[in-house]
Amino acid sequence: MAPEINNPPADITVSVGIFAWNEQRALPAMLEALFAQSLFSRFRERGEKCEILCVANGCTDDTVAVAEQIFASQTRFHPHSAAFTARAINLPQRGKVNAWNQFVHVLSARCARVLFMMDADILIRTPDTLWNMLLTLEERREATVATDLPRKHLALRPARSLRERLSLGASKLTHAAPGQLCGQLYAIRAASARNIFLPRDLTACEDGFLKAVVCADFLTGACRPGRIQLAPNAEHTFEAYTSVAALIKNQKRQAMGQTIVHLLVDHILPQWPIHERRQLAEAIRAVETADPDWLKRHIAEHLARIRFFWRLYPELLGQRFTGWKGLPLGQRCRALPAVLAGAGATLLGSFLAFRTLKSGCTDYWPRAERLGVALPTRAVSQTRPLVSAAKLGHSPE
């Protein structure tokens, strides 16, 4: 059954979408940090409102029940509850792509001028993160997307293993590049988001697709990284993959996604008439409706053309070395082990991705066994505590 179209009050200016797939354990800490954000007190001062939607997709656990109970508690006890509404939506279809499309085009308030997208297993650490991201869009007219700084939870550990140090080293190289968009948390102008419709076979890297579309003005002009702006004093923490198996699965999914993004933004969509690219959401939706397997056929043709897994997308072999080559000599030496380890994981993941795509499968959503990031004492708000684990029917772990 399709979700009902949202019909919220006309004074909602920001809509927050939380995408959750079986996140009953991580969600309480994530929501506690969310409701500690200064955004709500600022909105109350400005006489504005935001809505918070937990968009559960294909969940088989108690994610929806947990969200509903926490929302009810916060609506009753939060000191700035007049500044927000909150509800949970249960979508039967699994997958972030569908959840994103439903949130942007159906569920979010039509009057909202900014949409926040966030995953349910992150922790927003800085109290002004969302406010500063919103201000970035309000004060920088050239910006279409505002981001924060993503940090692996490993960075908070005083003692780290060799594997953890390599993981952190790889992250530093990635974040050094301009115009980075992390799909775990970002804010986007609603008008731009609603001109985007994610193809259903976009397995992963929806943030890579969004970045390409936004920075190139819907693929009608040259790339302008300034369309994506990093907000000051804004960051979140996410639980990094620590097992080799989970890391390889993630690399496989990323390679599948990057291959599909490459096809879309470098080959398929640039061939469409410019008026269709300017109305990109409508054009993609029309193609999907008329020919549901259009993208899978392009993928099959691409694989037949390239023949080898290391040619799935440009710079596959050298992408890990791009940022590394620009570092001073001393930093290059220190970062080399992380770069080599990352390159090896990319190659193995790409080989597995090639085999999976060759079989015609794009629906690959591995589930990593993660518990969510622990909430530090300094990030807890002074509001009434959230619903306890006992009340939710779960014993503390």
C-alpha positions as CSV (number, residue, x, y, z in Angstrom):
1,M,0.0,0.0,0.0
2,A,1.4,3.4,-0.9
3,P,1.9,5.9,2.0
4,E,-0.6,8.7,2.3
5,I,0.6,12.1,1.0
6,N,1.6,14.3,4.0
7,N,-0.6,17.3,4.7
8,P,1.2,19.2,7.5
9,P,0.6,22.7,8.8
10,A,1.7,25.5,6.5
11,D,4.3,26.8,8.9
12,I,6.7,23.9,8.5
13,T,9.9,25.1,6.9
14,V,12.2,22.1,7.4
15,S,11.5,18.4,7.0
16,V,13.8,15.8,8.6
17,G,13.9,12.3,7.1
18,I,15.5,9.5,9.1
19,F,16.0,6.4,7.1
20,A,15.9,3.2,9.1
21,W,16.3,-0.4,8.3
22,N,16.2,-2.7,11.4
23,E,17.7,0.0,13.7
24,Q,15.8,-0.6,16.9
25,R,19.1,-0.8,18.9
26,A,20.8,2.2,17.4
27,L,17.7,4.5,17.1
28,P,17.3,5.5,20.8
29,A,20.8,7.0,21.1
30,M,20.4,8.6,17.7
31,L,17.1,10.3,18.5
32,E,18.4,11.4,21.9
33,A,21.2,13.3,20.2
34,L,18.8,14.6,17.6
35,F,16.4,16.1,20.2
36,A,19.4,17.7,21.9
37,Q,20.0,19.9,18.8
38,S,19.7,23.6,19.2
39,L,17.6,23.7,16.0
40,F,14.4,23.3,18.0
41,S,15.0,26.3,20.4
42,R,16.1,28.4,17.4
43,F,12.9,27.5,15.6
44,R,10.8,28.3,18.6
45,E,12.4,31.7,18.8
46,R,11.7,32.3,15.1
47,G,8.2,31.0,15.3
48,E,8.9,28.2,12.8
49,K,8.3,24.5,12.8
50,C,10.0,21.4,11.5
51,E,8.7,17.9,11.0
52,I,10.6,14.7,11.8
53,L,9.8,11.6,9.9
54,C,11.3,8.2,10.7
55,V,11.0,6.4,7.4
56,A,11.4,2.7,8.2
57,N,11.8,0.6,5.1
58,G,11.4,-3.2,5.1
59,C,12.0,-3.5,8.8
60,T,11.5,-6.9,10.5
61,D,12.3,-5.7,14.0
62,D,10.7,-3.1,16.4
63,T,12.1,0.0,14.7
64,V,8.7,1.6,14.1
65,A,7.5,0.9,17.7
66,V,10.7,2.4,19.2
67,A,10.4,5.5,17.1
68,E,6.7,6.0,17.9
69,Q,7.3,5.7,21.6
70,I,10.2,8.1,21.6
71,F,8.4,10.6,19.5
72,A,5.4,10.4,21.9
73,S,7.7,11.0,24.8
74,Q,9.5,14.0,23.2
75,T,6.3,15.5,22.0
76,R,5.0,15.5,25.5
77,F,8.1,16.5,27.5
78,H,10.6,18.3,25.2
79,P,10.8,22.0,26.3
80,H,10.6,23.1,22.6
81,S,8.0,20.6,21.4
82,A,6.0,23.5,19.9
83,A,8.7,23.7,17.3
84,F,8.3,20.2,15.8
85,T,6.0,17.4,14.9
86,A,7.3,13.8,14.7
87,R,5.9,10.5,13.3
88,A,7.1,7.2,12.0
89,I,6.2,5.7,8.6
90,N,6.4,2.0,7.8
91,L,7.3,1.3,4.2
92,P,7.0,-2.4,3.3
93,Q,9.7,-2.2,0.6
94,R,13.3,-2.4,1.7
95,G,15.9,0.0,0.4
96,K,17.1,3.5,0.9
97,V,16.5,4.5,-2.7
98,N,12.7,3.9,-2.4
99,A,12.6,5.5,1.1
100,W,14.4,8.6,-0.2
101,N,12.0,8.9,-3.2
102,Q,9.0,8.5,-0.9
103,F,10.2,11.0,1.6
104,V,11.1,13.7,-1.0
105,H,8.2,13.3,-3.3
106,V,5.3,12.0,-1.1
107,L,5.9,12.2,2.6
108,S,7.7,15.5,3.3
109,A,5.8,18.8,3.8
110,R,5.4,20.5,0.4
111,C,5.9,23.9,2.2
112,A,9.3,22.8,3.5
113,R,12.1,24.8,1.9
114,V,15.0,22.5,3.3
115,L,15.1,18.7,3.6
116,F,17.5,17.0,6.0
117,M,18.4,13.4,5.2
118,M,20.0,11.3,7.9
119,D,20.6,7.6,8.6
120,A,19.2,6.1,11.8
121,D,22.5,4.6,13.0
122,I,24.6,7.8,13.3
123,L,25.1,10.1,16.3
124,I,25.0,13.9,15.9
125,R,27.6,15.0,18.3
126,T,27.7,18.8,18.1
127,P,24.5,20.5,19.4
128,D,24.5,23.2,16.7
129,T,25.1,20.8,13.8
130,L,21.7,21.0,12.2
131,W,21.3,24.7,12.9
132,N,24.7,25.4,11.3
133,M,23.9,23.3,8.3
134,L,20.6,25.2,7.8
135,L,22.4,28.6,8.2
136,T,24.9,27.5,5.6
137,L,22.1,27.1,3.0
138,E,20.4,30.4,4.2
139,E,23.6,32.5,4.0
140,R,25.4,31.0,1.0
141,R,23.2,31.4,-2.1
142,E,25.5,29.3,-4.3
143,A,25.0,26.2,-2.0
144,T,22.5,23.6,-2.8
145,V,23.6,21.1,-0.2
146,A,25.1,21.6,3.2
147,T,27.1,18.8,4.9
148,D,28.8,18.2,8.1
149,L,32.0,16.3,9.0
150,P,31.5,12.6,9.3
151,R,33.8,10.9,11.9
152,K,34.3,7.2,12.5
153,H,33.7,6.1,16.0
154,L,37.2,4.7,16.0
155,A,38.6,8.3,16.2
156,L,37.2,8.6,19.8
157,R,39.1,5.6,21.1
158,P,42.3,6.4,23.0
159,A,44.0,3.2,21.9
160,R,43.5,1.8,18.4
161,S,44.6,-1.3,16.6
162,L,46.5,-1.3,13.4
163,R,43.4,-2.1,11.4
164,E,41.6,0.9,13.1
165,R,44.5,3.2,12.3
166,L,44.4,2.2,8.7
167,S,40.7,2.8,8.6
168,L,41.1,6.3,10.0
169,G,43.9,7.1,7.6
170,A,41.8,6.2,4.6
171,S,39.0,8.5,5.9
172,K,41.3,11.5,6.2
173,L,42.3,11.1,2.5
174,T,38.6,11.0,1.4
175,H,37.5,14.0,3.5
176,A,40.3,16.1,2.1
177,A,38.7,16.5,-1.3
178,P,36.4,19.4,-2.0
179,G,32.6,19.1,-2.4
180,Q,32.3,15.9,-0.5
181,L,28.8,14.6,0.2
182,C,28.2,11.9,2.8
183,G,24.8,10.3,2.5
184,Q,24.6,9.7,6.2
185,L,23.7,13.3,7.0
186,Y,23.1,16.3,4.7
187,A,20.7,19.2,4.1
188,I,19.4,20.0,0.6
189,R,17.2,22.7,-0.8
190,A,13.7,21.1,-1.2
191,A,13.3,22.5,-4.7
192,S,16.5,20.8,-5.9
193,A,15.7,17.5,-4.1
194,R,12.3,17.4,-5.7
195,N,13.8,17.7,-9.2
196,I,15.7,14.4,-8.5
197,F,14.2,10.9,-8.6
198,L,16.6,8.1,-7.7
199,P,16.5,5.1,-10.2
200,R,15.3,2.0,-8.4
201,D,18.4,0.0,-9.5
202,L,20.8,2.5,-8.0
203,T,22.2,-0.1,-5.5
204,A,24.3,2.3,-3.5
205,C,26.2,5.6,-3.8
206,E,23.0,7.6,-4.0
207,D,25.1,10.4,-2.5
208,G,27.5,10.1,-5.5
209,F,24.6,10.4,-7.9
210,L,23.2,13.4,-6.0
211,K,26.7,15.0,-5.9
212,A,27.1,14.7,-9.7
213,V,23.6,16.0,-10.4
214,V,23.7,18.9,-8.0
215,C,27.2,20.1,-8.8
216,A,26.6,20.0,-12.5
217,D,23.2,21.8,-12.2
218,F,21.3,18.6,-13.2
219,L,24.0,17.7,-15.8
220,T,23.4,20.9,-17.8
221,G,26.7,22.6,-17.1
222,A,30.2,22.3,-15.7
223,C,30.8,20.7,-12.3
224,R,30.8,23.3,-9.5
225,P,31.9,21.8,-6.2
226,G,30.8,24.9,-4.4
227,R,27.2,23.7,-4.7
228,I,28.1,21.5,-1.7
229,Q,29.3,23.5,1.3
230,L,30.7,22.1,4.6
231,A,28.9,23.8,7.6
232,P,31.2,25.0,10.4
233,N,31.1,23.4,13.8
234,A,29.0,20.5,12.5
235,E,29.8,16.8,12.7
236,H,28.4,13.3,13.3
237,T,29.8,10.0,14.3
238,F,29.1,6.7,12.6
239,E,30.1,3.1,13.5
240,A,32.8,2.0,11.1
241,Y,33.1,-1.5,9.7
242,T,35.7,-3.3,11.8
243,S,35.5,-6.9,10.5
244,V,37.2,-7.8,7.2
245,A,34.0,-9.5,6.0
246,A,31.9,-6.4,6.6
247,L,34.5,-4.2,5.0
248,I,34.6,-6.3,1.8
249,K,30.8,-6.5,1.6
250,N,30.7,-2.7,1.9
251,Q,33.3,-2.3,-0.8
252,K,31.4,-4.6,-3.1
253,R,28.2,-2.6,-2.6
254,Q,30.1,0.7,-3.2
255,A,31.7,-0.7,-6.4
256,M,28.3,-1.7,-7.7
257,G,26.9,1.8,-6.9
258,Q,29.9,3.7,-8.4
259,T,29.5,1.7,-11.6
260,I,25.9,2.6,-11.9
261,V,26.5,6.2,-11.1
262,H,29.3,6.3,-13.7
263,L,26.8,4.9,-16.3
264,L,24.1,7.4,-15.4
265,V,26.1,10.6,-15.2
266,D,28.8,10.0,-17.8
267,H,26.9,8.1,-20.5
268,I,23.1,7.8,-20.2
269,L,21.7,11.0,-18.8
270,P,24.0,13.4,-20.8
271,Q,22.5,11.9,-24.0
272,W,19.0,13.0,-22.9
273,P,17.6,16.3,-24.3
274,I,18.5,19.3,-22.1
275,H,14.9,20.0,-21.3
276,E,14.6,16.5,-19.8
277,R,17.7,17.0,-17.7
278,R,16.2,20.2,-16.4
279,Q,13.1,18.3,-15.3
280,L,15.2,15.3,-14.2
281,A,12.8,13.8,-11.7
282,E,9.9,13.8,-14.1
283,A,12.1,12.3,-16.9
284,I,13.5,9.5,-14.8
285,R,10.2,8.6,-13.3
286,A,8.7,8.4,-16.8
287,V,11.4,6.1,-18.0
288,E,11.0,3.9,-15.0
289,T,7.3,3.6,-15.5
290,A,7.5,2.8,-19.2
291,D,10.5,0.4,-19.0
292,P,11.3,-0.8,-15.4
293,D,14.4,-2.7,-16.6
294,W,16.0,0.1,-18.6
295,L,18.9,0.6,-16.3
296,K,19.7,-3.1,-16.0
297,R,20.0,-3.4,-19.7
298,H,22.5,-0.5,-19.7
299,I,24.5,-2.2,-17.0
300,A,24.6,-5.5,-19.0
301,E,25.7,-3.7,-22.1
302,H,28.4,-1.9,-20.1
303,L,29.8,-5.1,-18.6
304,A,29.9,-6.8,-22.0
305,R,31.8,-3.8,-23.4
306,I,34.5,-3.5,-20.6
307,R,35.0,-7.2,-20.1
308,F,37.2,-6.9,-17.0
309,F,36.2,-6.0,-13.4
310,W,39.0,-3.4,-13.0
311,R,37.3,-1.3,-15.7
312,L,33.9,-1.1,-14.0
313,Y,34.3,2.7,-13.6
314,P,37.0,5.3,-14.3
315,E,39.9,5.6,-11.8
316,L,39.0,2.3,-10.1
317,L,42.7,1.4,-9.9
318,G,43.9,4.8,-8.9
319,Q,41.1,6.3,-6.9
320,R,42.8,5.5,-3.5
321,F,46.0,7.3,-4.6
322,T,44.3,10.5,-5.9
323,G,44.4,12.4,-2.6
324,W,47.5,10.6,-1.4
325,K,49.7,12.0,-4.2
326,G,49.1,15.6,-3.2
327,L,50.3,15.1,0.4
328,P,53.8,16.2,1.6
329,L,56.4,13.5,1.5
330,G,56.2,12.7,5.2
331,Q,52.4,12.4,5.2
332,R,52.6,10.3,2.1
333,C,54.9,7.8,3.9
334,R,52.6,7.6,6.9
335,A,49.5,7.3,4.8
336,L,50.9,4.7,2.4
337,P,49.8,1.6,4.4
338,A,46.2,2.9,4.6
339,V,46.2,3.6,0.9
340,L,47.5,0.1,0.0
341,A,45.1,-1.6,2.3
342,G,42.2,0.4,0.8
343,A,43.3,-0.3,-2.7
344,G,43.3,-4.0,-2.0
345,A,39.8,-3.9,-0.5
346,T,38.6,-1.9,-3.5
347,L,40.0,-4.5,-6.0
348,L,38.4,-7.4,-4.1
349,G,35.1,-5.6,-3.7
350,S,35.1,-4.7,-7.4
351,F,35.7,-8.3,-8.5
352,L,32.8,-9.4,-6.4
353,A,30.7,-6.5,-7.7
354,F,31.4,-7.4,-11.3
355,R,30.2,-11.0,-10.7
356,T,27.0,-9.9,-9.0
357,L,26.2,-7.3,-11.7
358,K,27.0,-9.8,-14.4
359,S,24.3,-12.1,-12.9
360,G,21.8,-9.3,-13.4
361,C,21.4,-8.6,-9.7
362,T,21.4,-5.0,-8.4
363,D,19.5,-5.6,-5.2
364,Y,22.4,-6.1,-2.8
365,W,21.9,-4.8,0.7
366,P,24.3,-6.6,3.1
367,R,23.5,-6.2,6.8
368,A,26.4,-5.4,9.0
369,E,26.1,-6.5,12.7
370,R,26.5,-3.1,14.4
371,L,25.0,-1.8,17.6
372,G,25.1,1.9,16.9
373,V,27.4,4.6,18.4
374,A,27.4,5.0,22.1
375,L,26.0,8.4,23.3
376,P,28.5,10.4,25.3
377,T,27.3,12.1,28.5
378,R,28.1,15.6,27.1
379,A,25.8,15.1,24.2
380,V,22.7,14.4,26.3
381,S,20.1,17.1,26.5
382,Q,18.6,18.4,29.7
383,T,15.2,17.3,28.6
384,R,13.3,14.4,30.2
385,P,15.0,11.1,29.4
386,L,13.8,9.0,26.4
387,V,11.8,5.9,26.9
388,S,13.9,3.3,28.7
389,A,14.9,0.0,27.3
390,A,12.7,-1.8,29.7
391,K,9.6,0.1,28.6
392,L,10.4,-0.7,25.0
393,G,10.5,-4.4,25.8
394,H,14.3,-4.8,25.3
395,S,16.8,-5.6,28.0
396,P,20.0,-3.5,28.2
397,E,22.9,-5.0,26.3
